[in-house]
Amino acid sequence: MPNPWMLPLLLATGYGLWLALRRPADGTTPAPIPRLHLPLFLLALALVSTVLMLSGLVSELDQQLLLSLRTHLPPALIALLGWITHSGSSMFLTLLMASASGYLLARGQRANALLLSLSGLAGALLVVLLKMLFARQRPALWDTLELSSFSFPSGHTMGTAACASALAVVLCRLYPAQRQTWWGLALGWVALVGLSRLTLGVHWPSDVFTGATLGIALTLLVSRLPGCRQQP
């Protein structure tokens, strides 16, 4: 059954991509394209993880890691992660990115607003497409939430990775002196959401790893588009 969000996500992402690829209306030249080493490296990691998942070579490792986490983490931490997982939900991320984008747009930060919006939209669209393509079944190692969508990649993790890294990029542009702080907070958020999906038992570790690497790589690539680059 086709995902009902496919068409609106496709249209919104396409429009955002069109805006991001246009030359600036004021005739200014976009900033030079930053190096692509990091996003390409992350894409390579995601590709390797996907190949290993498809080949079944990580199936046993996925199961062992999932059971080990559930066994060794204290119940209080698992309960806390159960709340943290909501910060990676589509509703929370949509409200956050829409509010931040609107604020930046009102302050004349068009490139940064477009970066946030397009990263969130493209991340959501890619999750839907990949889940339909791979159709991997979710874990069933213990009684947990019953979810109708597929497992690979983790939508919560990938959405959080795309949005958190986009926020980090924007904050680094506005407050460059705190660069390490912004990226530390962003990566910490991604790690906690990813861990929460594992302790809930609704994703395999390879789902989370692929979602995180893809989400960050996607934002880094979007930030290099002409309409999303920091003006010189």
Stockholm file with secondary structure:
# STOCKHOLM 1.0

chainA/1-232         MPNPWMLPLLLATGYGLWLALRRPADGTTPAPIPRLHLPLFLLALALVSTVLMLSGLVSELDQQLLLSLRTHLPPALIALLGWITHSGSSMFLTLLMASASGYLLARGQRANALLLSLSGLAGALLVVLLKMLFARQRPALWDTLELSSFSFPSGHTMGTAACASALAVVLCRLYPAQRQTWWGLALGWVALVGLSRLTLGVHWPSDVFTGATLGIALTLLVSRLPGCRQQP
#=GR chainA/1-232 SS CCCTTHHHHHHHHHHHHHHHHSCCTTCCCCCCCCCCHHHHHHHHHHHHHHHHHHHTTTHHHHHHHHHHHHHHSCHHHHHHHHHHGGGGSHHHHHHHHHHHHHHHHHTTCHHHHHHHHHHHHHHHHHHHHHHHHHCCCCCCSSSCCCCSSCCSSCHHHHHHHHHHHHHHHHHHHHCGGGHHHHHHHHHHHHHHHHHHHHHTTSSCHHHHHHHHHHHHHHHHHHTTSGGGSCCC
#=GC SS_cons         CCCTTHHHHHHHHHHHHHHHHSCCTTCCCCCCCCCCHHHHHHHHHHHHHHHHHHHTTTHHHHHHHHHHHHHHSCHHHHHHHHHHGGGGSHHHHHHHHHHHHHHHHHTTCHHHHHHHHHHHHHHHHHHHHHHHHHCCCCCCSSSCCCCSSCCSSCHHHHHHHHHHHHHHHHHHHHCGGGHHHHHHHHHHHHHHHHHHHHHTTSSCHHHHHHHHHHHHHHHHHHTTSGGGSCCC
//
